[in-house]
Amino acid sequence: WCTSRLSGATRVYGVDFSGAAKGGQKIWIASCELRDNLIHLIDCRPALELPNGSANLLPALAALRAVIARAGESWWGFDFPFSLANAYMHGSTWQGFVTSFGARYPDVMDFRAMSLGWRGGRRNTDIETKTPFPPHNLRLFRQTYFGIRDVLAPLVASDQVRVLPMQVAVAEKPRLLEICPASTLKEERMYFPYKGSANRVGRERIWNWLLANGLQADAPRRILDDREGDALDSVIAAWTVGRLILKRVQLDARTELELREGRVFL
């Protein structure tokens, strides 16, 4: 879906995720290449514009999975929780938890109903990186559910990807990382209102900051015109992953808990 890749360039993608019924309109994918120690933005589009894409959520997720499976050696940053707090993983390994998630919660509202009795629910990484919500929060549970059930589980079960830091990276396979644009912006002291029609100036400020910190891109009108900030969030996710690679940040699990709960990378 992106024909301008350069041979040998490290490919990096950022995905702003959604569990909404029309998620194909809200899921944005930014495609970048790492060249000359810079992060070059090649493309940014909603999932409905992927091959076989759709405005409807489940077909959009199928199209996204297909793109990931074909990507080969590449890096992907997603902004949905890859796991739950350890107390709610039923003693399973991370891989066992993910691949059995759909059977345990056949419907998104089954997941919501079960999580209503959970107290707290923040993972250790949520506390460390100051994510806005725990994975089962009312504003996030649909993203958690569909991200785990319809993105991670099929790709992990078919051994088409490696999800870090819970799995060991393998050459030639896509590597998936959990990213939180809000946490990245907080870490960089760039967290201020940028979503909504009244906050275009905020989006422009973040965009100019990205350009001053390693992003290379043409005029971003479509990205800045996206009032919900989803397009910009996908670029932030890709930039975060690109920076991790360029800085050679250690991506292995630092603790046993991270092998289960995962890690939000900044």
Summary of the structure (lengths in Angstrom):
residues: 266
radius of gyration: 17.2
end to end distance: 27.4
largest distance: 50.8
contacts: 886
relative contact order: 0.19
helix: 42%
strand: 15%
